[in-house]
Amino acid sequence: YRDYILDHYRHPHNFGQLKDADIKDQRGNPFCGDQISLTIKLNRNKNKIEKINFDGVGCAVSIASASLLTDFVTGKDIKEVMELKKEKVIELLGIELSPTRLKCALLPLE
């Protein structure tokens, strides 16, 4: 993997649970055992992501993807985030992905 993927895996951004979250979600990949929990704090108008954190266990691709994606969506409009496509995650990761690794990369987006 590229250095920045390993860096996001070893030192993920936005890692941990938000205590005052407006939205909580948990997801997993049954094929490889990756588990990710997302906690989201919305702005006062409830239309933008003020803060988003994740925690969980997973491979380098799923953790790096969650780290990069949480950086990317912070401050964005909820509607815009809901319309994100898998291509954006692939672009953020910047690496070629096998079908199995693609499932890992898309776990935070589901």
N, C-alpha and C positions, 0 to 999 in steps of 0.2 A: 504494500500500500504506500501511497505518497505520504510524505512527512506530516502534512497538515491533517490528514485523516487520522494518523496515529496520535497526533497531538490532541485532537478533539476527543479521541477515545480515552487517552490517558488523563486528560485534563478537560473534561467536558464543560462547556459553558451552560449556565442556567440549570445546574444539577441540584436537585433537592426538592422538597415539597414546599409549596406556598401555604402558609397557615390560613390566610384570609382569602382563599381562592373562591371565585364565583363559579368556576366549572372544574370538575374533576373527571378524568377519564382514564381507563386502563385498557391496555391492548396487549396481545401476545401473538407470537408466531409459533404455532404448534409443531412446525417442522424442525425448528432449531432450538426452541425453548426460550427465545428472547422475550422479555417482559418489560413493558414501558408504562409508566404512569405519568399522566400530564396533569398539571394544575395551572389554571389560568385566572389571572386577575384582570377584569375589564375596567375601562375608564368610567368616569362618573356617568356618562351618557350610555354606557353599556354597548357601544358600537365599535370600540377598538380594543386591541390587546395591549394592556398596560404592562403586564409582566407575564411571562410563561416559563414554567420550570418543568423539568422531567426528572424522574429517577427510575431505576430498574437495573436489570442485568441483560447483557447481550453481547454480541460480537462487535468487532471494531466498526463494521459498517452501520449497524443499527444505532450504536451510541453516537458515532460521529454524525450520522444523519440527523438524529434528534438534537444534537448540539448546534449544528449548522442551521437547521430548520427553526429552532426556537430563537436563534439570533435574527434570522431573516424576518419572522412574523411579528416580532416585538414592535409595537407602535402602529401596526397595520390594521385596517378596517376588517371587521369580522367577515363581511361578505366577500372581500377580496381573498382572505385566507381560505374560506370555504371553497373557493373556485380554483385553488392551486391544483396543478396537474403534476403527474409523476415526472414529467420532463424537467420541472423546476428542481425537484429533489436531485435528479441525475446531474443537472447543471451545477447545483451547489456542491455536490460531491466531486465532480470533475474526473470521474474514473469510469472505465468500462465495467459493467456488472453482468454476471451470469444470471440466468433466471432465478436461481436460488438466492443469490445475493441481492437481487432486485427486491424480493419479498422483504428482506431484512432492511433495506434502505427505505422502503415505503411504509414500514411499520409506524413511524411517528405521524405520517400523513393520513392514515386511515380514519 
